Amino acid sequence: METAPRPAYDRATVRTVSSFAAVGGPPYRYTFLLVVSNTYIDSVRSELNQQAEAFAADLHGQGEFAQSFPQRIYDTAQEVLAKPWPPDLVARMEDDPEPFMVVIDEPFGAFDPREHPYAVIWLSDFETDPGSVRPMLQTLARKTRSTEKDDVILYLRDVAQDAQDARHRDHAAGAVSTAARIASYVEIKPSVFGVSLDLKAVLRDIAERHRQ
């Protein structure tokens, strides 16, 4: 049995489903899908599990956080992979062993990455800093429930663009190795509606805003 799809924010929980097909859409502004392709546990995944209920409640009914039942993670991951993503993006989805988060503002069943905005947040390479997951979730929740109706996907696109510009500047100055550039992978293309970015880019933006 699936969890109740439309809880009041003060009783909000993670929506745990056997399929993403009916997830998303009104009354929610945004849907956050946690996509997992295996059952291995590490420090980052443990931190995600620990913060999931707090994140769902912090969305205050303006968004929903959905994940799969453990026995259906492969099926739900395949639902996500079956969408018509750009080839290099789906290749990374298939190759990355860590969970990633997809942010959409359409019902998942109708969502088409060729037509609708999206963001993909990679959660890789954070085994040494799992606590960084919490400020990222807090930022996403705050922007989702903002009375100014912040555009979460546009915010993530701006973060990705800033990170990509900084990477290009560092590369031109010869200050960053190839390995370091790959580790801080960011992709943004004018020809697609979405953006993919690593968690480090979001955390850098949070830290810079706090210093201002």
C-alpha positions as CSV (number, residue, x, y, z in Angstrom):
1,M,0.0,0.0,0.0
2,E,1.4,3.4,-0.9
3,T,1.6,6.3,1.5
4,A,-1.2,9.0,1.4
5,P,-0.4,11.1,-1.7
6,R,-1.6,14.5,-0.4
7,P,-0.7,14.9,3.3
8,A,-1.0,18.2,5.2
9,Y,2.4,19.7,5.6
10,D,2.5,19.3,9.4
11,R,2.0,15.6,8.9
12,A,3.9,15.3,5.7
13,T,6.0,12.2,5.1
14,V,8.1,10.9,2.3
15,R,5.8,9.5,-0.4
16,T,7.0,5.9,-0.8
17,V,5.7,4.3,-4.0
18,S,6.0,1.2,-6.2
19,S,5.9,3.4,-9.3
20,F,6.6,7.0,-10.1
21,A,3.8,7.0,-12.7
22,A,1.3,8.9,-10.6
23,V,3.7,11.1,-8.7
24,G,3.8,14.9,-9.1
25,G,1.5,17.6,-10.3
26,P,-1.0,19.8,-8.5
27,P,-1.3,20.8,-5.8
28,Y,2.5,20.6,-5.6
29,R,4.8,23.2,-7.1
30,Y,7.7,20.8,-7.4
31,T,8.3,17.1,-7.0
32,F,11.7,15.7,-5.9
33,L,12.3,12.1,-7.0
34,L,15.0,10.2,-5.3
35,V,16.3,7.7,-7.8
36,V,18.2,4.7,-6.4
37,S,19.5,1.8,-8.5
38,N,20.9,-0.5,-5.8
39,T,20.5,-1.3,-2.1
40,Y,24.1,-0.7,-1.0
41,I,24.3,1.6,2.0
42,D,27.0,4.2,2.5
43,S,27.3,7.4,4.6
44,V,25.6,9.6,2.0
45,R,22.7,7.3,1.6
46,S,22.3,6.9,5.4
47,E,22.2,10.7,5.7
48,L,19.6,11.0,3.0
49,N,17.5,8.4,4.9
50,Q,17.9,10.3,8.1
51,Q,16.9,13.7,6.7
52,A,14.1,12.5,4.3
53,E,11.2,12.9,6.7
54,A,12.4,16.4,7.8
55,F,12.8,17.4,4.2
56,A,9.3,16.2,3.3
57,A,7.8,18.2,6.2
58,D,9.9,21.2,5.4
59,L,8.3,21.5,2.0
60,H,5.1,22.6,3.8
61,G,2.8,21.1,1.2
62,Q,4.3,23.1,-1.6
63,G,6.3,20.1,-2.8
64,E,6.6,16.4,-2.4
65,F,9.5,14.1,-1.9
66,A,9.0,10.6,-3.4
67,Q,11.1,7.5,-3.3
68,S,10.6,3.8,-4.1
69,F,9.9,0.9,-1.9
70,P,13.2,-1.0,-1.5
71,Q,11.9,-4.0,-3.5
72,R,10.9,-1.7,-6.4
73,I,14.0,0.5,-6.8
74,Y,15.1,-1.1,-10.0
75,D,11.7,-0.7,-11.6
76,T,11.3,2.9,-10.6
77,A,14.9,3.7,-11.7
78,Q,14.0,2.2,-15.1
79,E,10.9,4.4,-15.3
80,V,13.2,7.4,-15.0
81,L,15.8,6.1,-17.4
82,A,13.1,5.4,-20.0
83,K,12.4,9.2,-20.3
84,P,13.9,10.7,-23.5
85,W,16.9,12.4,-21.7
86,P,19.9,13.7,-23.6
87,P,22.2,10.7,-24.3
88,D,25.1,11.9,-22.1
89,L,22.8,12.5,-19.2
90,V,21.1,9.1,-19.4
91,A,24.6,7.5,-19.7
92,R,25.6,9.1,-16.4
93,M,22.3,8.0,-14.8
94,E,23.2,4.4,-15.8
95,D,26.8,4.6,-14.7
96,D,26.5,6.4,-11.4
97,P,26.1,4.0,-8.5
98,E,24.9,6.6,-6.1
99,P,21.4,8.0,-5.9
100,F,20.5,11.1,-7.7
101,M,17.6,13.5,-7.3
102,V,15.3,14.7,-10.2
103,V,13.4,17.9,-9.7
104,I,10.3,18.5,-11.9
105,D,7.3,20.7,-11.9
106,E,5.1,18.4,-14.0
107,P,3.3,15.1,-13.2
108,F,5.9,12.4,-13.7
109,G,3.7,10.5,-16.1
110,A,3.4,13.5,-18.4
111,F,6.9,14.7,-17.9
112,D,9.1,14.9,-21.1
113,P,12.6,16.3,-20.6
114,R,12.5,17.5,-24.2
115,E,9.6,19.8,-23.4
116,H,9.6,20.5,-19.6
117,P,12.1,22.0,-17.2
118,Y,14.0,19.8,-14.8
119,A,17.1,19.6,-12.7
120,V,19.2,16.5,-11.8
121,I,21.3,16.7,-8.7
122,W,24.1,14.1,-8.4
123,L,24.8,12.9,-4.9
124,S,28.1,11.2,-5.7
125,D,31.5,11.6,-4.0
126,F,30.2,12.8,-0.6
127,E,31.2,9.8,1.5
128,T,33.6,12.1,3.4
129,D,31.0,14.8,4.0
130,P,27.6,13.3,4.4
131,G,26.4,16.2,6.6
132,S,26.5,18.4,3.5
133,V,23.2,16.8,2.3
134,R,21.2,18.6,5.0
135,P,21.9,22.2,4.0
136,M,21.2,21.3,0.4
137,L,17.8,19.9,1.3
138,Q,17.0,22.9,3.5
139,T,17.8,25.3,0.7
140,L,15.6,23.4,-1.7
141,A,12.7,23.3,0.8
142,R,13.0,27.0,1.6
143,K,12.9,28.0,-2.1
144,T,10.0,25.6,-2.7
145,R,7.8,27.1,0.0
146,S,9.0,30.7,-0.6
147,T,6.2,33.3,-0.6
148,E,8.0,35.0,-3.5
149,K,7.5,31.8,-5.5
150,D,11.1,31.2,-6.2
151,D,11.7,29.1,-9.2
152,V,13.7,26.2,-7.9
153,I,14.7,24.8,-11.2
154,L,15.8,28.3,-12.5
155,Y,17.8,28.7,-9.3
156,L,19.6,25.4,-9.9
157,R,20.2,26.4,-13.5
158,D,21.8,29.6,-12.3
159,V,23.9,27.7,-9.8
160,A,25.1,25.4,-12.6
161,Q,25.8,28.3,-14.9
162,D,27.9,30.0,-12.2
163,A,29.8,26.8,-11.5
164,Q,30.4,26.1,-15.2
165,D,31.7,29.7,-15.7
166,A,34.0,29.3,-12.8
167,R,35.3,26.0,-14.1
168,H,36.0,27.6,-17.5
169,R,37.9,30.5,-15.8
170,D,39.9,28.1,-13.8
171,H,40.6,26.0,-16.8
172,A,41.8,29.0,-18.8
173,A,44.1,29.9,-15.9
174,G,45.4,26.4,-15.7
175,A,44.5,26.2,-12.1
176,V,42.4,23.0,-12.1
177,S,43.4,19.5,-13.2
178,T,41.4,17.3,-15.5
179,A,40.5,15.0,-12.6
180,A,39.3,18.0,-10.5
181,R,37.1,19.3,-13.3
182,I,35.5,15.9,-13.8
183,A,34.9,15.6,-10.0
184,S,32.9,18.9,-10.1
185,Y,30.9,17.9,-13.1
186,V,28.4,20.4,-14.2
187,E,26.4,20.4,-17.4
188,I,24.1,23.1,-18.8
189,K,23.1,23.4,-22.5
190,P,20.9,26.0,-24.2
191,S,19.4,23.3,-26.4
192,V,17.8,21.4,-23.5
193,F,15.3,22.4,-20.9
194,G,17.1,21.0,-17.9
195,V,20.4,21.0,-16.1
196,S,22.4,18.5,-14.2
197,L,24.8,19.6,-11.4
198,D,26.7,18.1,-8.6
199,L,25.9,18.7,-5.0
200,K,29.1,20.6,-4.5
201,A,27.9,23.3,-6.8
202,V,24.8,23.8,-4.7
203,L,26.8,23.8,-1.5
204,R,29.3,26.4,-2.9
205,D,26.4,28.7,-3.7
206,I,24.9,28.3,-0.2
207,A,28.3,29.1,1.4
208,E,28.8,32.1,-0.9
209,R,25.4,33.5,0.0
210,H,26.1,33.1,3.7
211,R,29.3,35.1,3.3
212,Q,27.5,38.0,1.6
